[in-house]
Amino acid sequence: MSDNNVKVRFAPSPTGMLHVGNARTALISWLFTRSKQGKFLLRIDDTDQERSKKEYEDAIIQSLEWLGMDWDENARQRDRFDRYNECIEKLKSEGRIYACYETSDELALKRKVLLNRGLPPIYDRAALELSADDIAKFEAEGRTPHWRFKLMHTPIHWNDEVRGDVNFKGEDLSDPVVIREDGSPLYHLCSVIDDVDYNITHVIRGEDHVSNTATHIQMFEALGATPPKFAHLPLLSDGEGGKLSKRLGSLSIIDIRDEDGLEPMAVVSLMARLGTSDPIEAFRDVQPLIDSFSFSKFGRGTPKFDSNDLLRLNKKILHETSFADVKERLNIPEMDEVFWNTTRPNLNKLSDAAEWWNVVNGPVTPVIEDDEFATQAASLLPAAPWDENTWQEWTSAIKEQTGRKGKQLFMPLRQALTGMEHGPELAVLLPLIGPERALSRLQTKKAA
Ligand code: GLU
């Protein structure tokens, strides 16, 4: 297959927010597609009509767009039930889909018996032995069938882009349920029909789908199609001591954007390289990640997601971002280039800029515990103009005159100038605060 025929889909189920794990699958699928000048399809897997929600779909799309991904085509499974039914009827007529009448309790019992005997819980195909009378009896009881795809008991093999040779035997797998009791088709067969109809060349997804793929390959063949190539990515695991408030499993891209206030390229930089042999570095542009993408760089081990890495990359990206690139996102219109360039090296998140702005421009309620010391410090303020050496010059003079040093010296100055015990570096802040505001803050009298 020539590279420019590549067509890849990302197929989220709109039953929840887009988490870091599925965002990674999306990103890797997208990077691969773009590296091959292929086409990218966003397919909404909404066959589960009860759990699928429009608000999740919207949030997934927003998340993908925020991360900078785009797609050439859209599809949605709910629009394709007629097509699924057409294929289902054909497969039923060929005996590849068969009706089963067991209740879920009966199936659970069968599984338990097998497991207790130390056997794999493979469906025993009892439904294939039912006589017309048995079926009539079940239907008279009001049972409606669910339907299974009948696997061939033959070897199944594919060469996975990440895992290399993968082998299964049809007889080691349960015939998958493809139609629910209420007649609605399940993801498996719908997904395969879509992959055939949309000419998908590569299916990229998490390794939790490996055994599904074995059954899907037989479905492709039953539909008269050649299976696409597959790439199964190892799933991420939680690293130790992540700093973000939520664990990986509940960490959504929208929360990373809105609650944590991180840069999309921090997420992209980490997700693109995690679990690969390439170094994890901060990228402000995605092109180098597209250019360097290759499945051959992916390992089989479980990559550890550590939100500290995300924060580190975020910082690095902000420190390299120009005023022009960030201007629109600074909520305070008066923030200018000088302010941005001065405070930028101290930002962890973009929202820290507003904190700096307030400390510089006020209003600040100075905290003064020793009027005499504050007055003395005020009298020693160096003459303007101020620069990044002013702080050093000033504090040396105060130290000399008062004999104070360390915390005794710095804390009262910080509290007087900023009203806080912690905050941005004063050497950087002082020139921004400027002589007038500094003097007035130091001259505020201690509260009675
Ligand atoms: N909707 C499926 C999921 O989210 C898609 C899996 C696939 O890529 O085939 O797990």
Boltz pocket constraint, residues with backbone or C-beta under 6 A from the ligand:
constraints:
  - pocket:
      binder: B
      contacts: [[A, 9], [A, 11], [A, 12], [A, 13], [A, 45], [A, 187], [A, 191], [A, 204], [A, 205], [A, 209]]
      max_distance: 6.0
